[in-house]
Amino acid sequence: MKDSEIINQKIIKNQEILYFGKSLFALCLVLGSMCLIGYLTTRMEEFAIGGYMLLVFGAFLNILVILGLLIYGCVYRSRLNECLKAIGILLINIPIAILYTAIGLNSLH
């Protein structure tokens, strides 16, 4: 294999790690936004329940992915930087989830 092919494979693999982190972030963000906006516009309890379930299961899923990326980055040191970037993207969900929860709980009254 040529050196340029090896470098291209590493770049693609690193992009896949970032794409995975961005995709999971976007999925959680879109689902959370749908639940919040759905509840605020319709006042249907199903949206609030769905948002709560998303908060619980989304947190669990994100923690598992973060741990997996940390382990993967520690095993494959050359990809640690990309794993940490993906983890940073996933951690953006925390303040958004707190904000959405505060908005949802304040609108219950």
ChimeraX attribute file (.defattr): number of C-alpha atoms within 10 A of each C-alpha:
attribute: neighborCount
match mode: 1-to-1
recipient: residues
	/A:1	5
	/A:2	6
	/A:3	8
	/A:4	9
	/A:5	10
	/A:6	11
	/A:7	11
	/A:8	11
	/A:9	12
	/A:10	14
	/A:11	12
	/A:12	12
	/A:13	14
	/A:14	19
	/A:15	14
	/A:16	14
	/A:17	19
	/A:18	18
	/A:19	13
	/A:20	16
	/A:21	26
	/A:22	17
	/A:23	15
	/A:24	19
	/A:25	20
	/A:26	15
	/A:27	13
	/A:28	20
	/A:29	16
	/A:30	12
	/A:31	16
	/A:32	24
	/A:33	16
	/A:34	15
	/A:35	22
	/A:36	20
	/A:37	16
	/A:38	17
	/A:39	21
	/A:40	16
	/A:41	8
	/A:42	10
	/A:43	14
	/A:44	12
	/A:45	12
	/A:46	13
	/A:47	19
	/A:48	21
	/A:49	13
	/A:50	17
	/A:51	25
	/A:52	16
	/A:53	12
	/A:54	18
	/A:55	20
	/A:56	11
	/A:57	12
	/A:58	21
	/A:59	16
	/A:60	12
	/A:61	15
	/A:62	20
	/A:63	15
	/A:64	12
	/A:65	18
	/A:66	20
	/A:67	13
	/A:68	14
	/A:69	22
	/A:70	17
	/A:71	14
	/A:72	14
	/A:73	17
	/A:74	13
	/A:75	11
	/A:76	11
	/A:77	12
	/A:78	12
	/A:79	18
	/A:80	18
	/A:81	12
	/A:82	20
	/A:83	26
	/A:84	18
	/A:85	16
	/A:86	27
	/A:87	24
	/A:88	14
	/A:89	17
	/A:90	22
	/A:91	16
	/A:92	12
	/A:93	20
	/A:94	13
	/A:95	10
	/A:96	14
	/A:97	20
	/A:98	12
	/A:99	12
	/A:100	19
	/A:101	18
	/A:102	11
	/A:103	13
	/A:104	19
	/A:105	11
	/A:106	9
	/A:107	11
	/A:108	11
	/A:109	5
